[in-house]
Amino acid sequence: TVSMFFTSPVLLRSRSKRLFVQLKSAAMTNFCYVTRKSPEKKNFRIALRKYDPGVNKHV
């Protein structure tokens, strides 16, 4: 299976230590997912499986 991959973290403009993360589909469908992740957690995951409507499945 193919997973979405981590493209570019950008710090938020607040005092929060959470990272603004944009995930782009590994299926090359130009679909992207935006979320915030905390690097302070023990298991900071870089790859997430999210639904891509372009290929109609989780990638």
N, C-alpha and C positions, 0 to 999 in steps of 0.2 A: 504494500500500500504506500501511497505517497502522502506526505503530511505537509501542512502549511509551514512555512519557514519564517524565521525572525529576520526582518529587514533592517530597521533602523530605530533604535530607542532614542527618544528625545525627552529631556527632563521637562516636567511641567513647570509652568511659570509661578506656581505657588511654593510653599515651603514643604510640600509633600515630597517624600523620598521615592514615591512610586514612579515608574517609568511609563511613558506613553509609547505603546508598541503598535506598529502596523504590520499585520500578517498578510502576505500575498500568497495566493494559491499556487501550489506546486504543479497544478494541472495546466498552467499557462492560460487561464481564462480571463485575466485582468480583474478578477474578483479580489477584493481586499477586506480585511476585518480589522477593526481598531479596538484596542483594549488597553488597560493599564495593568502592569505587573509590578510586584514588589521584589526587588533583588535581595532583600534581607531574609526572605524565607529560606529554609534549609534546602529544599529541592526546587530551585528556580528553573522552571522548564522553559526551554527555548522553542520547542515545537508543540503545536496544539493541533488537534483534529477538529475542524469546523466544517459545517455544511457549505458546499459550493453549489449554488443553483445552476451554474454553467454546465456542470457534468452530472448534476442531480444525485450527488452522493457526498459523504464525508471524505475530505482529503486532508 
